[in-house]
Each structure stands twice: as structure tokens, then as C-alpha cells.
Amino acid sequence: MSDLRVLHLYRPRLPSTRAQSIQVLNTCHALAVAGCEVTLLADAPRDNMPQSELPTVAEVLSYYALPPHPNLILKLSPTAQPGPQGLWFRKHALWWWWRASRDTTRPAVILARAKRYVDEYSVLPWGPPVVLEAHEVDSELALEAREDPAPLRALEDRLLKECAGLVTNCDGTMRLLERAHPGALPENRAVVYNATASSRVRDWRPGPEPIVGYLGSLRSFKGLLTLVRAAPMLPEDVRVELLGGSAEEIAALQPLPPNLLTPGDQPYAAVPDRVARWRCAVVALDDNLFGRWLCNPLKLWDYRAVGLPLVLPDLPTLREVMDDELSFWYTPGDADSLAEAIERALIEGPDQRGRRRHLRSWADRAQELLPVLERAAKGSS
């Protein structure tokens, strides 16, 4: 058991179906179970919502099927107004810093996903060390968008040189940081993939209708247009279901073929049962910076906990975590290749159901994070 005191420096919206919110809260809860005292400061689910609709801590934990834990200090913003929310967050983060700096009976460390807050924190004259958690390389994304990367690269370089540890979500993110910032990365670093909750494990029980499913946001850089183009090529009785996405994201995919359904976001607790009835699931990604270098989709671990056949783009970010013989690969951006991979999954997938289910839990992720956090805390003592 660890005796660390941890501040997770991020502002997730809670509750929410967004991957960041799910990942941050579940990671904090798993670290608390592992013995850490963990503080998380969260924003309201949406800006400017009525005060009477703000959730309680009990409601947030219940939404994610998480039991309360005495080591988890979850604080929710008492307002949904953007400006006051920011002030509230900084006030409580500063109070944590003061308390952790004064109380030397317990080693303390900050785990930070938000670079801007780390940059603000760095002006303080002393305090617990920071472990930076990187899921993207902003300067490289700016280059891809043909924007000036210099300010972002300078920020990244400064934070990497100052931080006491580094965690990335996949090997590609780590390698991209090494390439963009040679010599700047701390020795204390590790690749720590995403995970899912044991409560989301299901037996794969496909329904009578052949449904091919996709779970997650429908943002343009994720390769959903390839799936839209592939849907009409599938057998007539096959339906494609996009589970998630905003009205704006769905509108951007129009026109949709008749066999492609968009039920939108679903309650978090209802998703595993729905996924378990699909014949196969698709991870849609393009061969861009995000798909090739930066992603470790949360949905991938949800899919694997159910054990249904997976149709995956042939990209390094997925090859590094998936067994080749248990996946149906397609060429990203190629609708014909995707349609062919889906048809193979529908035909061959049932023969492999006994070998597919795999649970990577948040407890597993916490155990991989702890050595980095503990080395950072020890190095500052």
C-alpha cells in the first residue's frame, strides 16, 4: 500500500461520458484504493447549468458505479459559471499545495494532465513535485494544422525539464515527445495505457440482428467517414450503430446510409450490455497524427472486457496493444478494406469468442502509475 498524498491537477466535468472524465476519476479512485490520499477537483457537467441541478459527490460516484472511499477527496465546483469555477479550482489547488508543503509526515506529488495548470503551478517558490501525464503533443498537432508550433514547443520543453516524472498514454506519444524534445524528458518516465472497470465485464451474447457497433465521440479526425462509406457495402441485413456523439458531430457525417443508426450518447451504466449484443465492434481511426502516434482509445478496453470481435485500423498505436491473431485489421481511410474486415469478423469472429475477453482494470493502471509517482516524491525529499 502506498502512503502518497496526490493532487490530480485536472478539471474533469463530472459526471460525463467523455473519456477524459471516465479515465481521471477511475484512476483517482484506484489510487485511493491502493492507499494514496487523492484529491480531485471537478467542474460541473456543463457550463451555466442551474444550481439546483448540480450533482452531489454520491451521485457522481454512483453514475460510474464506484463505491465511496475514505482516501478519495472528490470536490465538486459549487457553481457552473465558467469564471467562478476557475477561481474555485485555483483556490482549492492552492490550498492543497499549502497543506502538502507544510505537512511533511506524508510524501506528496502532483499528477497533472493539464499543461496550463502545471505552468501556473511552476511560478510557486516551492512545493511537491509534478508528474506530467501526456496524452498528446500539442506542438506536433499545431504543425499538422499548419499553425506556429514555437510557443507550444517552448512550453512543452520547459515543463518536461522541470517535471519530476512523465507518463504517456501510449508508446507513440512517448516517442513523439522524445523526437520533439531530445534530452528534455525526465529519466523517471513510463508508458501507462488506459483501462476499464471490472464492473463493465460482460459475456459476449450477440443478439439476433447482426449489428456492427462503434462507441465514442464522432469527431472528424477519428475516421468515421470511412465507416459511413463502408456501411452500404455490407450485407443487406447488417446494421451499423454509432453509440455516442453530439448532434453537431452526427450532422457533420450526413448524408447517412439507411443501415447506419445514430442513437447518440447512452447512460454510462447501460453501455456494456448494449456492446455485448453487437456482432463486432469497430475502432475507427485515420492515419493521421492522432491515429498513428497519440491514441490509446478508452473504448478499446471496454470492448476487450466484453470479448467481442474487433475490427481495427492497421496502425502502430493499436498493434502495440492488440494480439494480431485476435483482430480483424483494415487499411485506415479505405472503405473497401473496412467493409471486408467487418464481413470477416462477422463470419470468423464467433469461432474465437472463448479467447477474446481481456480485462485491464483501473487497479492495474494504478499499480503502473505508482512507481513513477513514488520515485518523483522520493527524489524531492
FIBALO-549177 format. One record per residue (C-alpha): x, y, z; residue in one letter. Coordinates in pm, whole numbers, padded with zeros to 5 digits, always signed. Example, Ala and Ser with C-alpha at 12.3 -4.5 7.8 and 13.67 -1.06 7.14 Angstrom:
+01230-00450+00780a;+01367-00106+00714s;
END
This chain:
+00000+00000+00000m;+00119+00350-00081s;+00115+00642+00161d;+00138+00913-00105l;-00070+01229-00097r;-00173+01304-00458v;-00340+01600-00626l;-00472+01517-00972h;-00430+01852-01145l;-00710+01846-01400y;-01066+01974-01423r;-01290+01691-01547p;-01659+01753-01595r;-01840+01514-01362l;-02042+01318-01432p;-01982+01286-01805s;-01940+01019-02072t;-01625+01192-02201r;-01323+00964-02197a;-01113+01215-02000q;-01369+01228-01719s;-01400+00849-01702i;-01024+00797-01705q;-00936+01064-01449v;-01198+00972-01187l;-01141+00597-01216n;-00764+00642-01193t;-00803+00858-00882c;-01035+00602-00723h;-00791+00318-00798a;-00500+00514-00648l;-00713+00578-00338a;-00785+00206-00304v;-00408+00147-00334a;-00354+00361-00023g;-00294+00710-00162c;-00483+01011-00033e;-00610+01152-00364v;-00768+01493-00420t;-00961+01567-00740l;-01130+01900-00818l;-01408+01874-01077a;-01620+02112-01283d;-01996+02095-01330a;-02123+01864-01607p;-02198+02166-01827r;-02147+02539-01804d;-02424+02763-01671n;-02649+02477-01561m;-02900+02563-01285p;-02764+02546-00931q;-03041+02304-00836s;-02915+02051-01095e;-02554+02037-00976l;-02464+01679-00876p;-02351+01560-00535t;-02039+01352-00477v;-02259+01049-00406a;-02442+01096-00738e;-02115+01125-00931v;-01972+00807-00779l;-02299+00622-00835s;-02303+00728-01202y;-01972+00546-01253y;-02064+00253-01023a;-01783+00349-00784l;-01815+00299-00407p;-01710+00585-00178p;-01358+00554-00039h;-01213+00744+00257p;-00888+00811+00069n;-01065+00980-00224l;-01128+01350-00167i;-01358+01445-00453l;-01456+01811-00453k;-01721+01941-00694l;-01749+02302-00801s;-02039+02474-00620p;-02111+02677-00933t;-02146+02614-01306a;-02041+02966-01405q;-01713+02941-01602p;-01530+03230-01435g;-01616+03145-01074p;-01545+02777-01147q;-01189+02866-01244g;-01138+03075-00930l;-01280+02795-00714w;-01045+02543-00875f;-00734+02756-00823r;-00829+02836-00463k;-00860+02468-00370h;-00549+02367-00567a;-00351+02636-00385l;-00489+02520-00052w;-00378+02162-00130w;-00030+02291-00224w;-00001+02486+00104w;-00118+02192+00314r;+00106+01941+00135a;+00406+02173+00158s;+00363+02226+00532r;+00281+01868+00631d;+00595+01660+00585t;+00456+01348+00754t;+00329+01216+00421r;+00511+01239+00083p;+00315+01439-00174a;+00311+01458-00552v;+00101+01624-00823i;-00022+01418-01119l;-00105+01667-01393a;-00288+01615-01723r;-00334+01987-01793a;-00015+02164-01903k;-00156+02513-01844r;-00211+02443-01475y;+00138+02296-01440v;+00272+02615-01597d;+00078+02821-01341e;+00199+02598-01059y;+00563+02636-01163s;+00570+03002-01051v;+00532+02894-00687l;+00863+02907-00498p;+00843+02555-00356w;+00606+02261-00330g;+00553+01894-00414p;+00699+01758-00738p;+00494+01722-01056v;+00447+01412-01270v;+00321+01517-01611l;+00067+01288-01782e;+00072+01344-02159a;-00194+01216-02398h;-00094+01449-02681e;+00195+01656-02815v;+00039+01996-02878d;+00330+02136-03079s;+00310+01845-03324e;-00067+01887-03355l;-00008+02256-03433a;+00237+02157-03707l;-00020+01918-03854e;-00274+02203-03855a;-00015+02433-04020r;+00000+02659-03718e;+00306+02803-03545d;+00434+02535-03304p;+00700+02752-03139a;+00504+02876-02831p;+00371+02527-02757l;+00711+02368-02810r;+00870+02615-02569a;+00604+02537-02307l;+00647+02161-02351e;+01024+02188-02330d;+01009+02392-02011r;+00760+02161-01840l;+00946+01844-01941l;+01271+01979-01799k;+01104+02087-01474e;+00881+01784-01405c;+00989+01501-01177a;+00827+01231-01387g;+00642+01167-01712l;+00361+00928-01801v;+00221+00886-02151t;-00088+00702-02272n;+00095+00505-02541c;+00440+00439-02680d;+00378+00671-02976g;+00321+00973-02752t;+00644+00899-02565m;+00845+00858-02887r;+00698+01177-03034l;+00796+01372-02722l;+01147+01224-02740e;+01173+01329-03104r;+01037+01680-03046a;+01234+01742-02724h;+01561+01545-02736p;+01729+01537-02398g;+01444+01712-02216a;+01245+01414-02088l;+01297+01305-01726p;+01457+00966-01660e;+01159+00881-01441n;+00905+00801-01710r;+00670+00523-01821a;+00405+00434-02077v;+00079+00357-01894v;-00218+00256-02108y;-00583+00323-02035n;-00809+00064-01872a;-01169-00013-01781t;-01370-00109-01474a;-01429-00468-01367s;-01799-00378-01341s;-01804-00343-01721r;-01704-00705-01792v;-01978-00889-01983r;-02025-01217-02164d;-02049-01164-02537w;-02409-01254-02626r;-02482-01120-02975p;-02845-01051-03049g;-03048-01196-03337p;-02982-00893-03558e;-02629-00854-03699p;-02523-00517-03553i;-02179-00368-03604v;-02106-00113-03333g;-01890+00191-03270y;-01861+00359-02929l;-01734+00711-02863g;-01726+01062-02999s;-01769+01126-03371l;-01509+01398-03416r;-01383+01448-03770s;-01023+01335-03713f;-01133+00989-03589k;-01205+00834-03928g;-01583+00796-03902l;-01636+00896-04265l;-01463+00573-04369t;-01718+00376-04166l;-02003+00579-04319v;-01876+00492-04668r;-01828+00125-04576a;-02177+00074-04430a;-02364+00046-04766p;-02115-00220-04882m;-02218-00461-04605l;-02480-00737-04646p;-02837-00605-04651e;-02929-00737-04306d;-02630-00576-04128v;-02684-00255-03936r;-02414-00018-03814v;-02473+00159-03482e;-02279+00470-03376l;-02313+00492-02999l;-02218+00844-02892g;-02151+01180-03048g;-02319+01518-03029s;-02591+01642-03263a;-02330+01859-03437e;-02095+01563-03489e;-02378+01350-03629i;-02483+01631-03864a;-02126+01655-03998a;-02146+01292-04116l;-02460+01343-04327q;-02590+01203-04552p;-02600+00868-04373l;-02690+00537-04542p;-03018+00373-04430p;-02843+00093-04239n;-02642+00332-04020l;-02810+00430-03692l;-02712+00714-03458t;-02881+00670-03118p;-02635+00919-02965g;-02497+00917-02611d;-02627+00647-02379q;-02622+00626-01998p;-02276+00516-01886y;-02405+00210-01697a;-02610+00088-01996a;-02324+00079-02247v;-02164-00263-02167p;-02492-00455-02206d;-02551-00286-02540r;-02197-00355-02661v;-02230-00721-02558a;-02513-00763-02812r;-02311-00639-03109w;-02171-00895-03355r;-01846-00698-03372c;-01707-00357-03278a;-01511-00109-03488v;-01232+00121-03377v;-01239+00399-03636a;-00917+00599-03681l;-00747+00778-03968d;-00378+00755-04048d;-00306+01098-03904n;-00101+01220-03608l;-00370+01123-03358f;-00432+00776-03502g;-00069+00683-03574r;+00102+00833-03270w;-00123+00960-02991l;-00420+00737-02920c;-00494+00456-02680n;-00874+00451-02706p;-01066+00402-02384l;-01332+00218-02584k;-01075-00045-02682l;-01051-00165-02321w;-01431-00161-02286d;-01455-00376-02599y;-01192-00619-02474r;-01372-00658-02140a;-01676-00784-02333v;-01478-01006-02568g;-01648-00941-02900l;-01461-00946-03234p;-01272-00623-03303l;-01225-00452-03638v;-00917-00229-03614l;-00723+00011-03837p;-00372-00114-03907d;-00184+00149-03706l;+00112+00125-03464p;-00092+00259-03171t;-00323-00044-03191l;-00063-00300-03296r;+00129-00232-02974e;-00162-00346-02754v;-00354-00599-02966m;-00276-00960-03048d;-00261-00991-03425d;-00449-01321-03447e;-00741-01192-03240l;-00811-00884-03453s;-00954-00805-03795f;-00737-00535-03948w;-00823-00285-04220y;-00635-00012-04403t;-00727+00324-04246p;-00918+00551-04483g;-01008+00260-04715d;-01384+00188-04705a;-01349-00132-04912d;-01086-00267-04673s;-01304-00178-04373l;-01614-00346-04522a;-01410-00659-04596e;-01270-00668-04240a;-01620-00632-04093i;-01751-00919-04305e;-01460-01139-04193r;-01531-01051-03829a;-01899-01139-03872l;-01811-01478-04022i;-01498-01580-03829e;-01549-01395-03501g;-01782-01646-03330p;-01517-01919-03363d;-01283-01719-03138q;-01518-01598-02864r;-01352-01807-02592g;-01013-01642-02646r;-01110-01280-02668r;-01215-01139-02332r;-00942-00949-02150h;-00973-00717-01851l;-00718-00445-01791r;-00853-00280-01477s;-00803+00064-01328w;-00628-00114-01040a;-00374-00245-01295d;-00323+00108-01423r;-00278+00247-01071a;-00009-00012-00995q;+00182+00101-01304e;+00148+00470-01212l;+00260+00428-00852l;+00632+00362-00916p;+00659+00684-01120v;+00474+00885-00855l;+00679+00735-00571e;+01012+00794-00745r;+00911+01156-00803a;+00815+01203-00438a;+01130+01030-00314k;+01352+01240-00539g;+01218+01562-00386s;+01254+01456-00023s;
END
